[in-house]
Amino acid sequence: MNIVTKELNKKELLSSLDETSEELLQTLSLFNDTELNMVPFEGSWTAGQVGEHLLKSNPGIAKIISGNTQLTERPADEKVEFLKSIFLDFTKKAISAKSIWPSDLPKEKHKLISDLNETMDDIKLKAESMDLSLTCTDFPFPTLGEFTRWEWITFIIYHTKKHVFQIKNIYKKIKD
């Protein structure tokens, strides 16, 4: 019974990843190439830069979940609610690691969407065949420590949702 429940929850998690990916791609598809590279207000990234930021962060996570793991000695989803509280609080702005900051170069809509779709599909394909309860040991998340594969997938979902919200705001701002 526990295994069935675990599989159903895994299916729900991967379905949420799919839905979030689709929302990201649909939101970016609203822009033309010029709009994708427009700065909506001083100090903001463009929608293209937000997409590039996700493109820089997600392959690293794919590598982490495919890397070294160990058995988890706590609930595999223990940090999910904390991640949710951080990333789905749209009133707060986070500062990402400089290594995943986007460049100032113009982005091409078709290529950005294609690359993001490929990256998200790769993560989903990897996750489908993995035990998501294992703890990833190659990269502890700054200040939060090691995540399980489940938590890394959840991170991708919430991180992407935060940026979809941001992209929608950028779109609204440049259309006003």
N, C-alpha and C positions, 0 to 999 in steps of 0.2 A: 504493500500500500504506500509506504514512504517513497519508494522508487517512482511509482506512478505520479505521485504528487510532485516530486522533484522534477520529473520530465515535463509535466504540465507547466510548472513554473518556468522552466528553461524555455519552453516554447513561447510562453508569454513574454519573457525577457527578450528573446530574439525577435518576436513580433514587434515589440516596442522599439527595438533597434531599427527594424525595417521601416516602421511608421515614421520614426524620427529622421531617418535618412531620406525618405521620400519627401517629407516636409521641407527639409533643407534644400534638396534639389529643385523642388517646385518653387520655393521662395527665390532662389537664385535665378531661376528661369524667367522671373518677372522682369529682370533687368536686361537692357541691351548693353553692348560692350562699353559704351560711353558712360552710362549710368552706373555700371558695375565699378567704374574707376573714379566716380565723383566723391569728393569728401563732403559729407553732409553738413558738418560744422567743425570748427577748429578743435583740434585735439582728437578727432575721431578717425578710426580706420574707415576705409571704403568697404563696401559689401564684398568686393573682390579680395581685399586684404583679410577680411574675416574668414572667407572661404579658404584662403591660402593658409591662414593660421590653423584651421582644422586639418587641412591637408598635411601640414607639418607635424601636428601632434598625433594624429591617429595611426600612422604607420609605426611610430615608436611603441604605441600601445599594442599593436598587433605583434610586434617583436617580443614585448614583455610577456604577453599571454602565451606565446609559443616557446618561451624560454624555460629556465629552471623553476621547478615548483617543489613544494613539500606539502605534507598533510596539514590541514588547518586545525588548530586547536581552539577554535572559537566559532561562533556561528558564521557561515560563509558570507552572509549578507549584513554582518554587524555594522559596517560603516555606510551602508546605503542611505539611511535616513539622514546622516550627517552630510553626505554628498548632496542629497536632495536639498537640504536646508541651505547649503552654500550656493549651488548653481541655479536653483529655481527661485532664489530671491533676486528678482529683477531690479530691485532698488539699489543693489550694491554692485560696484564695479571691481573686478578682480584684475590683478596684474599678472600676466603670464611670464613664464621663463623667457628670457631673451632669445634662447635657442629656437623658439617656435614663433617668434615675431615674424610677421610678413615683410616682404620687401616693398619698396616704393615703386617697383616696376609695374606697368599696366598689366592687367589680367585679361585673358581671353575667355569669354563666357563659356564657349563650347568645351574648351580644354579643361577649365576648372571644374565644370560639372561632371565631365567624363572621368577625370582623375578622382574626384570625391566619390563618385559612384563606385569606381573600381576599388578604392580603399575600403569603403564601407562593406562592399560585398565580400572582400577578402577577410575582413574581421568576422563577418557573420559565418562564412564557410569554415573558418578555423574554429570558432566557438561551437558550432553545431556538433563537432566530433570530439570536443574536449569535456573533461570533468571540470566544471566551473567552480567546484567547491575547493579546489587546490589553491594554495597561496603561492603567488609569484614572488620569487626571491631575487631576481636580477636588478630590480629598481624599486626601492622604497619610495613611496610618494612623499614629497617634502612635508614635514611636520605631522603627517598622518601614519607613516610607516608602510609596511607591506600590505598590499591588497590581494584579495582572492581574484581569480579570473572573473567571478561574478561581479565583484565590485569594480573591476576595470571596465567591464562591459557597461555597467551602470554609469560609471564615470563618463564614458563616451556618449551615452544617451543624454545625461543631464547637461554635460558640457555643450553638446550640439544644440539642445533645446535652448540653452541660454543664448547661444549665438544666433539661432534662428530668430529669437525675439529681437535681438540687436539688428539683424539684417532687415527684418520687417520695419523696425523703426527708421533705419536708414532709408529704406524705400519710401516710406511715408514722408520723410523730411525732404528728400530730393523731388518728390512729386508735388509737394505743397508750394 
